Amino acid sequence: MNDTPRTRFINDVEVTDKTWQVRKPFRVSQENQRSYIRLEISTPMTLRKVRDMFGNFWPTQEDYHIDGEILNISPGGVLADLNQPVNENDVVALRFSLQDVETIDSILGLVKRVDQDDDTYLAGIQFISREQLEDRLSEVEIELLSDSLNGFDNRVDEVIKRYLVNEGGINRE
């Protein structure tokens, strides 16, 4: 993993009726089967397990830190290259910086898929809201969580929107 944030262009983009561009320092890609435009980035991140698929629970988020690198981000989640394994359906909290421009902390996520490649783990993590925890945690567990641990709450979406513009220079809002 590389500790230096950098922009990496992965593939060309065609977005149905509109052509979108991004403001520096980001680049954009989208696959036809994806719901969201993805920004291809390479930035360090820290993941903290909140609750794993086995029922282990870390309400203070002081334990079980995993370092990694975000490979791409969208309003729906991230693709991350991690140095330790996670499991599908683990509830996690993310902390990362977007190109040293924006720092995003205590974002809830749900691990949707994990692929192992040698000593690294490629994880697709979906952003979730605090309300979506009601299906995964008990009321007591939710009350034990730090107030700083919040759902997606459009924070990442707002950051991304500041950098997405259409060909005419109009922000995507």
C-alpha positions as CSV (number, residue, x, y, z in Angstrom):
1,M,0.0,0.0,0.0
2,N,1.1,3.5,-0.8
3,D,0.8,6.3,1.9
4,T,0.9,9.1,-0.7
5,P,-2.6,10.1,-1.9
6,R,-2.8,10.2,-5.6
7,T,-5.3,10.3,-8.4
8,R,-5.4,7.3,-10.6
9,F,-7.4,7.2,-13.9
10,I,-8.9,3.7,-14.4
11,N,-11.2,3.7,-17.4
12,D,-13.1,6.0,-19.8
13,V,-16.7,7.0,-18.9
14,E,-20.0,7.2,-20.7
15,V,-22.9,8.4,-18.6
16,T,-26.2,8.0,-20.5
17,D,-27.6,11.5,-21.5
18,K,-25.0,13.7,-19.8
19,T,-21.3,13.8,-19.8
20,W,-19.8,14.5,-16.4
21,Q,-16.4,15.8,-15.7
22,V,-14.7,16.3,-12.3
23,R,-12.8,19.1,-10.9
24,K,-9.2,18.5,-9.9
25,P,-7.8,16.6,-8.1
26,F,-10.3,13.8,-8.9
27,R,-11.1,11.7,-11.9
28,V,-14.3,9.8,-12.5
29,S,-15.4,6.4,-13.9
30,Q,-18.7,4.6,-14.2
31,E,-19.7,1.1,-15.3
32,N,-23.1,0.5,-16.9
33,Q,-24.2,-1.9,-14.1
34,R,-23.3,0.6,-11.3
35,S,-25.8,2.9,-9.6
36,Y,-23.3,5.7,-8.9
37,I,-20.4,7.4,-10.6
38,R,-17.2,6.4,-8.9
39,L,-14.2,8.6,-8.2
40,E,-11.0,6.7,-8.7
41,I,-8.7,7.7,-5.9
42,S,-5.9,6.1,-3.9
43,T,-5.9,7.4,-0.4
44,P,-5.1,5.9,3.0
45,M,-8.0,5.0,5.3
46,T,-8.6,3.4,8.7
47,L,-11.5,1.0,9.3
48,R,-12.8,0.3,12.8
49,K,-15.0,-2.7,13.4
50,V,-18.2,-1.9,15.2
51,R,-19.8,-5.3,15.1
52,D,-18.6,-8.4,13.2
53,M,-20.7,-11.1,11.6
54,F,-20.1,-13.3,14.7
55,G,-21.7,-10.8,17.1
56,N,-18.5,-9.3,18.6
57,F,-19.2,-5.7,19.4
58,W,-16.8,-2.7,19.9
59,P,-18.9,0.3,20.9
60,T,-16.0,2.6,21.7
61,Q,-14.2,1.8,18.5
62,E,-10.9,1.7,20.4
63,D,-10.2,-1.8,19.3
64,Y,-9.8,-3.6,16.0
65,H,-8.3,-0.9,13.7
66,I,-7.5,-2.0,10.2
67,D,-5.5,0.1,7.8
68,G,-6.0,0.2,4.1
69,E,-6.3,2.2,1.0
70,I,-9.5,3.4,-0.8
71,L,-9.3,2.6,-4.5
72,N,-12.6,4.3,-5.4
73,I,-15.5,6.0,-3.8
74,S,-19.1,6.8,-4.8
75,P,-22.1,8.2,-2.9
76,G,-23.0,4.5,-2.2
77,G,-19.7,3.3,-0.7
78,V,-16.0,2.5,-1.2
79,L,-13.8,-0.2,-2.6
80,A,-10.9,-0.6,-0.2
81,D,-7.6,-2.6,-0.2
82,L,-7.1,-3.7,3.4
83,N,-4.2,-5.2,5.2
84,Q,-6.3,-7.5,7.4
85,P,-9.5,-9.5,6.7
86,V,-13.0,-8.4,7.3
87,N,-16.1,-10.5,6.7
88,E,-19.3,-9.8,4.7
89,N,-21.9,-8.2,6.9
90,D,-19.4,-6.7,9.3
91,V,-20.5,-3.2,10.5
92,V,-17.6,-0.8,10.3
93,A,-16.7,2.9,10.8
94,L,-14.5,4.6,8.2
95,R,-12.0,7.5,8.5
96,F,-10.3,8.8,5.4
97,S,-9.1,11.9,3.6
98,L,-10.1,12.7,0.1
99,Q,-6.9,13.8,-1.7
100,D,-6.0,15.8,1.5
101,V,-8.9,18.1,0.6
102,E,-11.6,16.7,2.8
103,T,-11.4,14.5,5.9
104,I,-14.3,12.2,6.5
105,D,-14.6,10.5,9.9
106,S,-16.9,8.1,11.7
107,I,-18.9,7.0,8.6
108,L,-20.9,3.8,9.1
109,G,-20.4,1.1,6.5
110,L,-21.5,-2.5,5.9
111,V,-19.0,-4.9,4.3
112,K,-20.8,-6.2,1.2
113,R,-18.1,-8.3,-0.3
114,V,-14.5,-9.4,0.3
115,D,-11.9,-10.9,-2.1
116,Q,-8.5,-12.1,-0.9
117,D,-5.4,-11.4,-3.0
118,D,-2.2,-12.7,-1.4
119,D,-1.8,-10.7,1.8
120,T,-4.4,-8.0,1.0
121,Y,-8.2,-8.0,1.1
122,L,-10.3,-6.2,-1.4
123,A,-13.5,-5.1,0.3
124,G,-16.7,-3.4,-1.1
125,I,-18.2,-1.4,1.7
126,Q,-21.6,0.2,1.5
127,F,-22.3,3.4,3.4
128,I,-25.3,2.9,5.8
129,S,-27.2,5.2,8.1
130,R,-27.6,4.9,11.8
131,E,-31.2,3.9,11.3
132,Q,-30.1,0.9,9.2
133,L,-28.3,-0.4,12.3
134,E,-31.7,-1.3,13.8
135,D,-31.7,-4.4,11.7
136,R,-28.2,-5.4,12.8
137,L,-27.7,-4.2,16.4
138,S,-29.9,-4.3,19.5
139,E,-31.3,-1.1,21.0
140,V,-28.8,-1.5,23.9
141,E,-25.9,-1.8,21.4
142,I,-27.1,1.3,19.5
143,E,-27.3,3.3,22.7
144,L,-23.7,2.3,23.6
145,L,-22.4,3.7,20.3
146,S,-20.6,7.0,20.4
147,D,-22.6,10.0,19.2
148,S,-19.7,10.9,16.9
149,L,-20.4,7.7,14.9
150,N,-22.9,8.8,12.4
151,G,-24.5,7.4,9.3
152,F,-23.7,8.6,5.8
153,D,-26.0,11.6,6.2
154,N,-25.1,12.8,2.8
155,R,-21.7,14.1,4.0
156,V,-19.7,12.1,1.4
157,D,-22.3,12.9,-1.2
158,E,-22.0,16.6,-0.5
159,V,-18.2,16.4,-0.8
160,I,-18.4,14.5,-4.1
161,K,-21.0,16.9,-5.5
162,R,-18.5,19.8,-5.0
163,Y,-16.2,18.2,-7.5
164,L,-18.7,16.8,-10.1
165,V,-19.6,19.2,-12.8
166,N,-21.3,18.6,-16.2
167,E,-19.7,19.8,-19.5
168,G,-21.3,23.2,-19.1
169,G,-19.6,23.7,-15.7
170,I,-22.8,23.4,-13.7
171,N,-22.6,21.5,-10.4
172,R,-24.4,18.2,-10.1
173,E,-27.1,19.0,-7.5
